[in-house]
Amino acid sequence: MVREAGLSTDVIVVGAGAAGLSLAYRLCTPPPGRPIPDVTLVDAPAGPLRPPERTWCFWEAAAGDFDGALTASWDSLRVRGRDGAASVGRPAPFRYKMLRSGAFEALLTGRLDGRPGAPRRVTARIDGIKDVAYGAHGAEAGAEVTGVAADGSPLTLRSRWVFDSRPPRALPPARTTLLQHFRGWFVRTERPVFDPRVADLMDFRTPQPAHGLSFGYVLPMTAHEALVEYTEFSRTVLDDTGYDRALGHYTEQVLGLGAFQVTATEQGVIPMTDGRFPRRAGRSVFRIGTAGGATRPSTGYTFAAVQRQARAVAAAYHAGRVPEPPPAYTARARAMDAVLLRGLDSGRVGGAAFFEGLFRRVPMERLLRFLDGDTRPYEDFAIGLRTPVGPMLRTVAELPWLPRRQTRDR
């Protein structure tokens, strides 16, 4: 492949998490007859800049590209109310899938390694990304990435396009910002206490905080093994003692697991905000993943939107178009999210009661499509009628008058 002078690669992808690795994979597996671009994938060195092992969950209507790396999947989903009443649905044709980040990386790396055009892997701390000009008389647009390589030497890379998947340093100005924060234990019990056929999406038999809501989340792999999480939607996170106390209460008093061993833990914070995440940071620089708006504001789900964006970006690149990431969700979906977030934050909509009612009254398959932003307007209207209509309408009327403010540091 002939490259313009001054460019060291065609595409640079910064960050090798779900968004970055997915995009590199799609770019390096073009349609038949299309050339493979020269892709450089820059990952952070081991340490605080590289996130720990993570769990991603999503749903698909058929066999998927990553089924070979799944930890587990379920065709039945359950939501438990505060009184313990269960709403169980089989959201056919969807299956709910659980994927660990290590298995995902191993799967895609195994597919790419050894084939022509595999991305070049670089480990570095990136300090700057900016537009640059190249070619005769600086007539062509490109971008430059600078940082420090793993061996401590300065690093400079140039390319036609750069995709930055690093978490945003600050959240954009918003009318409402909540945090979805959680801690999970991977547990192994002495007794067979889990049903590996059913995943618990929300279990509201947890003490509800004064502001926001909380719930348990149980993903069983076998009768003896599961990921058990305590999750809150609120303005601030808990300390270690708070999470462990909540998980101890949930596993012992609510689930009654008996004797068990914690084999691993995970913890995270997901922004739930109606702020607008810009997907373009320059003529040749784009943001992807959470930084590019792939996290659904009302739920925190991200993985499926990351895959949609990666496929769309790669298709545009291979077709010779500007590979700008498309919006992860429709304007209608984002507007509904803004209403829900404001309703929860103001206390106008009771969080646990809201979600309990929604799962009781809406078919599970339709609700999953709604949560993925894939429902039609008439379906959205029908779902809206199954929410507290008065409080929601008051929130709709209020939103246009609320200013967008910069969120304080998390």
N, C-alpha and C positions, 0 to 999 in steps of 0.2 A: 504494500500500500504506500503510495506517495503522499507525503505530508508536507504542508507548508513549512518553510523555515521558521524556526522560533517555537514550534509546537513539539512537546515531548510525547504527547499522546492525544488520541481523539477525544476521549471522554475521561474525566476524573470523577469518581464517586467517593465522597468523603463520609466515612462511617460504614462499618460492616455489620450493622444490626439487621433487623428484618427489612427495612426500607432499602438500605444501601446494597445488601447482598442480593435481594430480589431484583433490583434494577440491573446490577451487573450481570446476573444470570440471564435476564431477558435480553439485554443488549448483545450478549455473547452467544445467543441461540437464535439467529435471525431466520426469517423465512427462506425457503430454498431459492437459490439464485442471488441472494443478497450478501454483500461482503460482511465479514465480522469486523466490527470496529476495534481499534486498539484501546482497551479500557484499563485504567489504573484504579484499583480499589485501595483506598487509604484507611487503615484501621488504627485506632488509638493503641498506645502501648499499654501493657498490663499496669493496673493501678486505678485510681479514682475516675479516670476518663473512660475506662472500659466498663460497661455495665456487667453485673454478675449474671449467672444463668437465670433465664426468665421463662415464663409460661405464657403462650399465646393461645387464645381460644377463638373459634370462628365457626361458622356453619356453611355447608355447601349442599347443593342439591344432587350431586353425583360424586363419583370417584374423583379425587383431586390430584394435583401435581405432587403433593407432599404426603400422600397417604402412607408411603413407605417409612416415614419418620414419625408418625403419630405415636403418642404415648397411649392414647385411648380415644374412643368415640362413643357416642350415645345417640339412640333414636328416640329416647324418652326424656323429657325435661320436667322438673317439678319446681313449684314455688309454694312455700309454706307461709301462711299468714301468722299474725301474732298469736292467734288462738291455736295454732298447730294444724288448722285445716289445710289440706294439700290440694293444689291444682296441678294435675298431671296431664301433659299433652304429648302426643307423638306428631311432631311437626313435619311429617312426610311431605315432600321428598327430601327434606333437610336432615342432615346429621350434624350434631354438635361435636366438634373436634378439638382435641388438646394436643398442642405441639410444643416441645421444649426447644429453646433456642440452640442448645448444643447439637441436638439431633438434626435440626433444620440446617445449620451450618455444615455439618458433616455430609448431609445428603447433597446439598448443592455443590459443595467443594468436590465431592466424589464425582459428580456428573461433569464438572468442568475440567478437573485436573486431567492432564494427558491428552486432551483434545486440542486441535488447532484453535488459536484465538482465545485461550483461557486468559482471564484478566490477570494483569500484573499486580501482585500484592505488595503493599508498602506499609510498614509500621512507622507511624510518626505522630507527633503532636502538632496539630495544625493551628497556626497563629493568625493567618490572614488569607482571605480570598477576595480577589478584586478583578474587575474587567481590565483587559489590556488590548493593545492593538498589535497586529503582526502583518506580515506580508509586505509587498512593495509599498513603500511610503506609508506604512501603517494603516492600510485601507481595510484590513479584515479585523473582525471582532473575535476576541477570545477571552480567556481568563487565566489568572495565575494563582497558584496555591503555594503558600510558603509556610514553613514550620521547621521542626527539629526532628531529624530521623532518630531511629532507635539507638544508633551508635553515638548520638550527640552532635552529629554534623548538621549544618544547615541544609534544608531541603527546599528546592524550588521546582515546581512542575507547571507546565503550561499546556492548555488544551483548548479546543474549540468550545466545549461545554463543560460545566462543572455542576454536579448535583450534590448538595450539602444535606446530609441526613442527621447532623448533630442536633441534640435537643436545643431549643431556643434558650438563649441566655436570660431573656425576660419575656413574660407573656405580653401579648398586645393589649392595648387599652380595651376595656370591656365594660358592659353594663353589669354583668354578673360573672363572678368567678368563684367556683367551688373546687374542692379537691376531692378526688376519689383516692383514698389512701387505704392500704391494706397490709396485713401480714398473713402469710400462710405457712402451715406446717404440713410437710409430707409425713404421714403417720403410718405405722404398721401396728395393727392391733392383735391381741392374743385371740380374741373371739372373732368369728366371721360376722361383722356388724354392718357391712356395706352391701348395697345392691349394685353390682357393676353395670346393670342395664339402665340405670337412671341417674342423671346428674341433677343436683340441686342448684338452680340458678340463683335463687334468692330465698333465704330462710329468715323471716323477720322475728323469730323467737329470740332475739337478742335485745338487751336493754337499749332503748332508743335514746339518742342524745338529745339535749335540749334544742339543738339547732341541727337541721339536716336529717339524716336517717342512717341506720346501720343494718347489716344483714350478714348471715353466714352463707358460705359458698362451698359446696362439697362436690368434688370430682373423683368418684371412685374408680380405681384401676382394677382391683380385685375385691373379693369379699373382706380382705384383711388390710388393703392399702388404699389410701386416698390422699388427695390434696384437700385440706380443710383450711379455709380462709375466713378471717374476720375483716369486713369492709365497712368503711364509713364514707358518706358524702357529707362534707362539712367544710368550714372555712380554714380550719387548722388541723395539723396532724397530731397524733398522740406520741408520747414517749415510749420507750421500750417496755416499761412497766405496764403502761396502759394497754398496749397490744397483747402482751402476754397474759394479763389479767382477763381481757376479753376472750382470748382464745381458750384459756383454761376454763372459763365459765361455759363457753359454747361446747367444748369437747366433753366436759365432765357432766355438767348439769343439763344441757339441752340434748346433746346426742347420746350421752351415756355410753361412751366408748369403752369404759373399763380400762384395764391396763393397756398402754400403748407406748410405742417408741417413736420419737421424732427423728426421722432419718435425714431431713433437710428442711431448710426454711427459705422463704422468699418474701420480699417486701417491696412496695413501690408506691409512688405517688403519681396520679394521672390528672392533668388539669382538665377541668370541665368549665369551659368558658365560651361566651358568645363573641369573644374578640376575633378579629379577622386576621388570619395568618397569611401573609403575602407569600405566594408561591414563587415569585420572581424577585431576586435580589440584585439583578444587574442585567446587562444585555445578554451575557452568556452564563449567568449563574442562577440556579434554581434551588428551591428548597423542597425536600420530600420528607415523607414520614410525618411524625407529629409536628415538626417545624413547618411542614407544608399543609397543615390542616387535615391530616388523615385520621386524627382521633375524633370519634363521634362525641360531640359535647355532652349529650345527655346520658351516655352509657360508658364511655371510655374505650369501647371496642375500636381497634386500630388495624389489626392484621389484614382483614379482607379488603379494606380501603387501600392499604399499602400495595396489595397485589393488583388492584384495579389501576392504580396510578402507574405502577411499574410496567404493566402491559401496554397502557396507553402511551407512555413516554417512549418505550422501545419501538412500538409500531410507528410513531411519528418519525423517530430517528431513522428507522430503516426505510421509510418512504421518502426521506429527504426533506421533511418538514421541520419547522422549529419544534423541538421536543419539550415544550412547556407542559408541566404536569397539569392535568385538568382538575377542576374542583372535586374534592373527594365526595361531596354530598351536594344535593341540589339546594337551590336557594330556599325552596319550600321546606326542606328538611331542616336547614339551619334556622329558619324562622321559628319552626315548631320547637326546636331545641332551646332557643332563646326564651320562649314563653315558659317552658317547663323549668328551666334553670331559675328564672326569676320567681316563678311560683313557689319552688322549693326554698329558695333563699329568703323570701319574704315571709315564709310560714303560711302563706295563703293556701298552699296545697300541702296537705299532710303526706310526707314522703312514703312511709310504709303503706298507708291506706291507699294512696294513689296507685302504687305498683301492684298491690294485692288485687284491687279492683280491675286493673287493666288485664292481668293475667287470667282472672276469672271470667271476664266477659268477652275477650277477643280470642279467636282461634289461634293456637300457637304458631301455626305456619304463617298466618297473616302478620302476627306480631313480630316474628323474626324478620320478615321482609320489611316491615315498618322500621324496625331498629336498624336495618341496613340501608334505609332510605330508598327502598325499591317498591313502594306501594304507589298506587294511582291516587289522584286527588279525591275521588269518591270514597276510596278506602280510608284515606286519612280523615275525611269528614266523619265517616262512620265510627272510626276509632275515637275521634274527638268527642262524639256524643256519649261515649262511655267513660269520660273523665268528668271531674267536677266543673260543669259548664260555666256556672256563674263566676267562680274565682278565676277560671282560665280566661274568660272574656274580659274581666277587669284587668288582668295582667296584659292582655293584648293591647288594650286601650292605653295602658301606662307606658309600655316600652318605648314608643317613639319619643317620649319626652325625657327619657333618662339619659344622662351624659355617659359617654364612655371614659372611664378613668384608668389610669395606669395602675396595675396590680402591684402591691408591695411584694418584696422578695419572699419566695416560699421558704 
